[in-house]
Amino acid sequence: MVLYQVYENNHHDFLRFAVSLTRNREAGQDLVQSAYVKALEQDELFEWMNQHQIKGWFFTVIKRMYIDEYRRKKKGQDLMNQMEADAYEPSFVSLLCTADALSNLPPPLDRIASLRLDGFTSQEIGEQLNLPASTVRNHLQSIRKQLTEEE
């Protein structure tokens, strides 16, 4: 009986709040409906609350559900971005072709290219080979030029 009164007295406030969070009426309605379902599952909780506490509980639940949904969507989007990035990872065949092309480079350049493919920055490569980072970048540029000319 208490939840029916809460619905009658506050439904429009809850809906307005949820729509302000989601910026979408249907999504806001879904949030409010989910909050009511959660309230029905915990109806004994409301026996000891006054109207203001119940209203506060609903606003808190709606906000938390919105945040949870936002995080779930963001996590899903991050997963999709990772899957897209993985799709652009070099295939085994392209790695073999790259290894073959690198074997044709002169000695200092092949080591620089190999370290770069392993994910090292020009600064890190320079530290390992006792070269300035700018020299490493120049060598990388000439490697790119040589590899594109060979194709």
N, C-alpha and C positions, 0 to 999 in steps of 0.2 A: 504494500500500500504506500509506503514511503517513497519508493522509486517512481510510482505513478505521479505523485505530487511533485516530485523533482522534475519529472518530464514536463508536466503541465506548466510549471512556474518558470523553468529555466531553459527549455529546449532551444528557444531562439537565441539566447545568449551563448549557449554552447556551440550552436551551429555557426553563429557569427564569428566566434573565436577560432573555430576550426578552419573556416573559410579564410580568415585573415592569415592563418599560418600556411595553408596549402595554396592559397590564391586560386582555388578551384572548388566550385560548389559540390560536385560529386565526391571529390576526395574528402572534403570537409564532412559531408554526410556520412561517409564511410568511417571516418574517425569517431564521430559522435556515436554512431551505431555500435562500433567496437567498444567504446567506453561504457555504453549501456549493457552490453553483453558481459563485460568485466564486472560491472556493478551487480548484475544479477547473480554472477558466480560467487560474489562476496557479500550478499545482502545482509548477513548477520553483522557486518561491520557498521552498517548505518543505524543500527538500533541505538547506539550510544552517541551519535553525532546530532548536532543541531543543523538547521537548514544552511547556515553559512559554512559550516565545516563540510557538509556534503557538496555544496557548490564548489568550494575550493578543491575538494577531492577530484571532482569531475574535470575542472580546469587543469589540474596537475596531470591527471591520467591522459587527457587529450594531448597535452603538450609532450609528455613522455612518449606516447604512441607515435606522434608526428616525428619526434627525434629518432626513434627506433627505425621507423620507415625510411627516413632520410638516410640514415647510416646504412641500412640494408641496400638501398638503391645505389648509394655511393660505392659500397663494397662491390656490388654487382658491376657497376661501371668500371671500377678499377680492375676487376677481373677481366672484363671485356677488353679494356685497353691493353692488359698484359697479354691476352690471347692474340690481339692484333699485332703487338710487338713481336710475339713469338713467331707469328706467321712470316715476318720479315727476317727472321734469323737465317743465316746462310745454310743452305742444304749441304749434305755431305759431298755431292758432286761439285758444287761451287767452291767448297773448301779445298777439294782436290785440285781444281783448276787454279785456285789461288796459290796453293803450295807449289804447283808446277811453275807458275809465273814467278813466284818468289825465288825459286831455285836458279832462275836466269839472271837475277840481280847480282851486281858485284858485291864483294864481301862486306863493306860497311853498311850498304843499303839493305841487304837481306836481313841483317840482324835488327836494324831499325824497324823494318816492315814487320818482322816476326813479333817484336815486342809490342808494336802498335796493335797488331791483331789480337794479342793476348790481353789488350785492354789498358795498357800503360799510357799515361799522358806523355806529351813531349817533354815536360819537365822531368818526369820519372825516368824516361829513356835517356835523357841527357845526363842525369845523375849516374845511371848505370854505366854509360859509355864515356863518361868524362867529357861531354860536349855541352855547349850552351843550348838551351831550349830553342832559341831562334835557329840555330844550325840544324837541329833535329827537324823543325818545321820545314825548313828549306829542303832538306833531304826527302821528307815525306811528300812534298810538292813534286819533286823530280821523280819520285817513285810512281806517283799517280800518273804523271805525264808519260813515263815509260810504259806503264801497264795499259794505259788507254791507247797508246800508239801500236802496241802489239796486237790488240783485239782487232 
